[in-house]
Amino acid sequence: MALFPFILVQKGNPSKILVNHERIHLRQQIELGIVFFYLWYLINYGVNRLKGMTHNQAYHQIIFEREAYREDENLGYLTKRKWLAFLQY
């Protein structure tokens, strides 16, 4: 879990992909501010649930998660990522 400026993990030695995924979330939080990031995150999740999605589906369709999952294996993504890139997802 990313909670600016920290990445919180359950076990030591997380994979580079997991760290990159969470670093993408940190960048999103910088762009929106922590409060607005989590507010948008929760609203997006809630709307997805109201559309009839399961918890897992609603989570994976959150705009911030779509960007992070799509780009988490691209370890150089953050060096070329454009400001507010999550909006394209």
C-alpha positions in Angstrom: 0.0 0.0 0.0 1.2 3.5 -0.8 0.6 6.2 1.7 2.7 9.2 0.8 5.6 9.2 1.3 5.7 5.5 2.4 5.2 2.1 0.7 3.8 -0.3 3.3 4.4 -4.1 2.6 3.5 -7.2 4.6 6.8 -9.0 4.0 10.3 -7.9 3.6 12.1 -7.8 0.2 9.1 -7.0 -2.1 9.4 -7.5 -5.8 10.5 -4.7 -8.1 7.1 -4.9 -9.9 5.2 -4.4 -6.6 7.4 -1.5 -5.6 6.9 0.1 -9.1 3.2 -0.4 -8.8 3.1 1.4 -5.5 5.5 4.1 -6.7 3.0 4.8 -9.5 0.4 5.4 -6.7 2.8 7.7 -4.9 3.1 9.8 -8.1 -0.7 9.9 -8.4 -1.0 11.0 -4.8 1.6 13.8 -5.4 -0.5 15.0 -8.4 -3.8 15.1 -6.6 -2.8 15.4 -3.0 -3.4 12.5 -0.5 -7.0 13.5 0.5 -8.3 14.0 -3.1 -6.5 10.9 -4.3 -8.2 8.7 -1.6 -11.5 10.5 -2.0 -11.5 9.9 -5.8 -10.3 6.3 -5.2 -13.2 5.5 -2.8 -15.8 7.2 -5.0 -14.5 5.4 -8.0 -14.7 2.1 -6.1 -18.2 2.8 -4.8 -19.5 3.8 -8.3 -18.1 0.5 -9.6 -19.9 -1.5 -6.9 -23.1 0.3 -7.6 -22.7 -0.7 -11.3 -22.9 -4.3 -10.0 -19.2 -5.2 -10.0 -17.8 -7.6 -7.5 -15.3 -6.3 -5.0 -12.4 -7.6 -7.1 -13.8 -6.2 -10.4 -14.5 -2.8 -8.8 -11.0 -2.6 -7.3 -9.3 -3.5 -10.6 -11.5 -0.9 -12.5 -10.4 2.0 -10.3 -8.7 4.5 -12.6 -5.6 4.6 -10.5 -5.3 0.8 -10.3 -5.7 0.4 -14.1 -2.7 2.7 -14.7 -0.6 1.0 -12.0 -1.4 -2.6 -13.1 -0.9 -1.8 -16.8 2.5 -0.2 -16.1 3.9 -2.0 -13.1 6.2 -4.3 -15.1 7.6 -1.3 -17.0 10.2 -0.3 -14.5 11.2 2.8 -16.5 7.6 4.1 -16.7 7.9 6.8 -14.1 10.8 8.4 -15.9 8.7 9.1 -18.9 5.2 9.3 -17.4 3.3 12.5 -18.2 1.5 14.6 -15.5 -2.0 13.2 -14.7 -1.4 10.2 -16.9 -4.0 8.2 -15.0 -6.7 10.2 -16.8 -6.2 8.2 -19.9 -7.3 5.1 -18.1 
